[in-house]
Structures are given as C-alpha cells and as structure tokens.
Amino acid sequence: MQNIDPAEYQKRLDRLTEILSGIAAHADEISMRRCPYKNRLDQCTAQFGCRNKRKAQAPGGMPVCAGDDKLDYRKAWETG
C-alpha cells in the first residue's frame, strides 16, 4: 500500500472544494427563482395543488410545470 502525501492530499481536497463550492453557489442562486418541485424535464413533482401544474402530455405521465421561473414560486402553492 502506498503512503499518502499529506500535501498532495490537501491539494486535491482544495481542488474539490473549489469545484463543489461553485456548483453549490449556482444551485443557491437558481433556487431563489426556480420551483423546487420542477424536475429537469419541466415536470411537476409536487404532491399538492399548484396553479402552475398542467396536465401530463402523455397518458399516465407526470404533470407539466408551466411556471416561467420569473416569479416567486412560493405564492403559487395552495394553502389551507
């Protein structure tokens, strides 16, 4: 088994941290305007009513999210 060079190990950890922090910062920024229940295919995964939810395009398919990502999605949720 090889010995691990602590300096090389830290260098790799720092590189991973740099990459992942950029991804996390982008996700934080997007989460402020994109509905968290909208998947990558623009389908609605919410298990509650939402005024942006539209009928599925295919029988038995998932509903479509009609949100334009330009609004505060939290106001679209039905309450009560």
N, CA and C of each residue as an Amber inpcrd file, in Angstrom:
protein
   240
   0.8500000  -1.1930000   0.0000000   0.0000000   0.0000000   0.0000000
   0.8850000   1.2410000   0.0000000   0.4950000   2.2320000  -0.7890000
   1.2670000   3.4660000  -0.8820000   0.9920000   4.3820000   0.3000000
   2.0190000   5.1420000   0.6590000   1.8240000   6.1900000   1.6630000
   1.1670000   7.3850000   1.0030000   0.3320000   8.0570000   1.7430000
  -0.3660000   9.2300000   1.2290000   0.4250000  10.4680000   1.6140000
   0.7330000  11.2840000   0.6200000   1.4300000  12.5440000   0.8450000
   0.4010000  13.5590000   1.3460000   0.5100000  14.0240000   2.5850000
  -0.4830000  14.9560000   3.1340000  -0.6410000  16.2410000   2.3090000
   0.4340000  16.7610000   1.7690000   0.3430000  17.9940000   0.9780000
  -0.4240000  17.7480000  -0.3220000  -0.1680000  16.6270000  -0.9730000
  -0.8790000  16.2890000  -2.2130000  -2.3510000  16.0090000  -1.9230000
  -2.6150000  15.3510000  -0.8180000  -3.9900000  15.0650000  -0.4050000
  -4.7500000  16.3670000  -0.1770000  -4.1390000  17.3190000   0.5290000
  -4.7850000  18.6040000   0.7970000  -5.0060000  19.3770000  -0.4980000
  -4.0480000  19.2980000  -1.4070000  -4.1820000  19.9660000  -2.7050000
  -5.4120000  19.4470000  -3.4470000  -5.6120000  18.1570000  -3.4220000
  -6.7790000  17.5600000  -4.0860000  -8.0810000  17.9230000  -3.3830000
  -8.0600000  17.9410000  -2.0630000  -9.2520000  18.3670000  -1.3230000
  -9.6080000  19.8230000  -1.6400000  -8.6010000  20.6720000  -1.7100000
  -8.8320000  22.0810000  -2.0310000  -9.4350000  22.2320000  -3.4260000
  -8.9640000  21.4390000  -4.3830000  -9.4930000  21.4980000  -5.7510000
 -10.9540000  21.0490000  -5.7790000 -11.2610000  19.9710000  -5.0720000
 -12.6460000  19.5030000  -4.9900000 -13.5460000  20.5520000  -4.3350000
 -13.0620000  21.1660000  -3.2930000 -13.8230000  22.2060000  -2.6050000
 -14.1010000  23.3710000  -3.5530000 -13.1160000  23.7510000  -4.3360000
 -13.2860000  24.8320000  -5.3090000 -14.3700000  24.4810000  -6.3360000
 -14.3330000  23.2730000  -6.8500000 -15.3150000  22.8320000  -7.8470000
 -16.7170000  22.7770000  -7.2400000 -16.8380000  22.1210000  -6.1020000
 -18.1460000  21.9280000  -5.4850000 -18.7440000  23.2180000  -4.9370000
 -17.9150000  24.1430000  -4.4820000 -18.4600000  25.4050000  -3.9720000
 -19.0630000  26.2240000  -5.1050000 -18.4840000  26.1380000  -6.2970000
 -19.0690000  26.8080000  -7.4530000 -20.4220000  26.2260000  -7.8190000
 -20.5120000  24.9200000  -7.7750000 -21.7790000  24.2370000  -8.0560000
 -22.8260000  24.6200000  -7.0130000 -22.4400000  24.6170000  -5.7560000
 -23.3750000  24.9540000  -4.6730000 -23.8400000  26.4030000  -4.7700000
 -22.9410000  27.3100000  -5.1130000 -23.3270000  28.7160000  -5.2410000
 -24.3340000  28.8950000  -6.3760000 -24.1190000  28.2050000  -7.4720000
 -25.0630000  28.2810000  -8.5950000 -26.4240000  27.7030000  -8.1990000
 -26.4200000  26.5780000  -7.5060000 -27.6780000  25.9640000  -7.0570000
 -28.4280000  26.8890000  -6.1050000 -27.7160000  27.5600000  -5.2110000
 -28.3590000  28.5140000  -4.2930000 -29.0130000  29.6570000  -5.0640000
 -28.3260000  30.1580000  -6.0820000 -28.8550000  31.2750000  -6.8710000
 -30.0900000  30.8430000  -7.6540000 -30.0620000  29.6810000  -8.2670000
 -31.1890000  29.1670000  -9.0550000 -32.3840000  28.8710000  -8.1470000
 -32.1290000  28.3930000  -6.9470000 -33.2190000  28.0080000  -6.0510000
 -34.0840000  29.1910000  -5.6270000 -33.5970000  30.4010000  -5.8150000
 -34.3760000  31.5790000  -5.4510000 -35.4820000  31.8810000  -6.4680000
 -35.3900000  31.3020000  -7.6740000 -36.3920000  31.6180000  -8.6890000
 -36.9840000  30.3990000  -9.3690000 -36.4760000  29.2300000  -9.1020000
 -36.9980000  28.0250000  -9.7390000 -37.7290000  27.1800000  -8.7050000
 -38.8910000  26.6940000  -9.0800000 -39.6740000  25.8710000  -8.1690000
 -38.8920000  24.6090000  -7.8060000 -38.8080000  24.2870000  -6.5390000
 -38.0580000  23.0920000  -6.1310000 -38.7480000  21.7860000  -6.5340000
 -39.9800000  21.8580000  -6.9920000 -40.7150000  20.6610000  -7.3950000
 -40.6810000  20.4470000  -8.9040000 -39.9690000  21.2920000  -9.6230000
 -39.8480000  21.1840000 -11.0820000 -38.5750000  20.4010000 -11.3870000
 -38.7370000  19.2730000 -12.0840000 -37.5530000  18.4800000 -12.3880000
 -36.8730000  18.9710000 -13.6610000 -35.8150000  18.3110000 -14.0580000
 -35.0320000  18.7540000 -15.2190000 -35.8030000  18.6630000 -16.5280000
 -36.8860000  17.9090000 -16.5430000 -37.7140000  17.7590000 -17.7390000
 -38.9250000  18.6910000 -17.7070000 -38.9270000  19.6680000 -16.8010000
 -40.0240000  20.6200000 -16.6010000 -41.3240000  19.9260000 -16.2160000
 -41.1980000  18.8340000 -15.4780000 -42.3650000  18.1300000 -14.9550000
 -42.5480000  18.5140000 -13.5010000 -43.8050000  18.5460000 -13.0760000
 -44.1220000  18.9040000 -11.7000000 -44.1240000  17.6470000 -10.8340000
 -43.3390000  17.6670000  -9.7700000 -43.2780000  16.5250000  -8.8520000
 -44.0250000  16.8000000  -7.5480000 -44.6620000  17.9800000  -7.4500000
 -45.3760000  18.3540000  -6.2180000 -46.5620000  17.4220000  -5.9950000
 -46.7590000  17.0500000  -4.7600000 -47.8810000  16.1990000  -4.3830000
 -49.0060000  17.0220000  -3.7750000 -49.1100000  18.2680000  -4.1960000
 -50.1470000  19.1830000  -3.7240000 -50.5410000  20.0840000  -4.8870000
 -51.5980000  20.8530000  -4.7240000 -52.0730000  21.7200000  -5.7840000
 -51.1490000  22.9010000  -6.0330000 -51.0240000  23.2620000  -7.2900000
 -50.2220000  24.4160000  -7.6780000 -50.8300000  24.9910000  -8.9510000
 -50.9620000  26.2950000  -9.0190000 -51.5920000  26.8880000 -10.2010000
 -50.7230000  26.7780000 -11.4530000 -49.4790000  26.3790000 -11.3050000
 -48.5950000  26.1910000 -12.4610000 -48.6040000  24.7530000 -12.9830000
 -49.3250000  23.8690000 -12.3130000 -49.3690000  22.4650000 -12.7210000
 -50.3660000  22.2930000 -13.8630000 -49.9060000  21.6400000 -14.9500000
 -50.7510000  21.3630000 -16.1130000 -50.8250000  19.8600000 -16.3390000
 -51.8100000  19.4370000 -17.1180000 -52.0000000  18.0050000 -17.3940000
 -50.7530000  17.4050000 -18.0380000 -50.5740000  16.1290000 -17.7830000
 -49.4530000  15.4070000 -18.3870000 -49.6120000  15.3600000 -19.8990000
 -48.5100000  15.3580000 -20.6110000 -48.5530000  15.3220000 -22.0720000
 -48.8880000  13.9260000 -22.5910000 -48.5600000  12.9160000 -21.8090000
 -48.8420000  11.5340000 -22.2050000 -49.7080000  10.8920000 -21.1260000
 -50.6020000   9.9780000 -21.5150000 -51.4240000   9.2870000 -20.5100000
 -50.5330000   8.5850000 -19.4780000 -50.8220000   8.8020000 -18.2150000
 -50.0530000   8.1930000 -17.1410000 -48.7420000   8.9080000 -16.8420000
 -48.4640000   9.9730000 -17.5910000 -47.2270000  10.7250000 -17.3760000
 -47.3410000  11.7050000 -16.2250000 -46.2470000  12.3530000 -15.9410000
 -46.2190000  13.3520000 -14.8690000 -46.7890000  14.6650000 -15.3730000
 -47.4080000  15.4410000 -14.4830000 -47.9140000  16.7540000 -14.8790000
 -46.7680000  17.6720000 -15.3100000 -47.0930000  18.6360000 -16.1380000
 -46.1050000  19.5880000 -16.6360000 -46.1170000  20.8250000 -15.7440000
 -44.9360000  21.3620000 -15.4570000 -44.8410000  22.6220000 -14.7260000
 -44.8360000  23.7510000 -15.7490000 -45.8210000  24.6380000 -15.6480000
 -45.9410000  25.7520000 -16.5840000 -45.3260000  27.0280000 -16.0330000
 -44.6490000  26.9420000 -14.9060000 -44.0070000  28.1240000 -14.3290000
 -42.8950000  28.6280000 -15.2330000 -42.7610000  29.9390000 -15.3320000
 -41.7460000  30.5190000 -16.2050000 -40.4480000  30.8500000 -15.4710000
 -40.3730000  30.5240000 -14.2040000 -39.1930000  30.7720000 -13.3700000
 -38.8890000  32.2650000 -13.2100000 -39.8590000  33.1100000 -13.5010000
 -39.6670000  34.5390000 -13.3320000 -40.5350000  35.0770000 -12.2040000
 -41.1080000  34.1950000 -11.4200000 -41.9530000  34.6310000 -10.3230000
 -41.5000000  33.9720000  -9.0320000 -41.9820000  34.4830000  -7.9610000
 -41.7160000  33.8730000  -6.6610000 -42.6450000  32.6700000  -6.5690000
 -42.1290000  31.4790000  -6.8490000 -42.9330000  30.2600000  -6.9240000
 -43.7070000  29.9820000  -5.6520000 -43.2420000  30.5050000  -4.5310000
 -43.8930000  30.1790000  -3.2530000 -45.3200000  30.6970000  -3.1820000
 -45.6530000  31.7290000  -3.9460000 -47.0200000  32.2530000  -3.9520000
 -47.9630000  31.3650000  -4.7600000 -47.4170000  30.4510000  -5.5690000
 -48.2390000  29.5900000  -6.4050000 -48.8280000  28.4290000  -5.6020000
 -48.2510000  28.1200000  -4.4670000 -48.7230000  26.9900000  -3.6710000
 -50.0830000  27.3070000  -3.0920000 -50.9350000  26.3260000  -3.1290000
 -52.2360000  26.4620000  -2.4690000 -52.0460000  26.2200000  -0.9820000
 -52.7150000  26.9600000  -0.1870000 -52.6590000  26.7620000   1.2570000
 -54.0630000  26.5750000   1.7820000 -54.1460000  25.9060000   2.8980000
 -55.4500000  25.7840000   3.5190000 -56.0610000  24.4360000   3.4360000
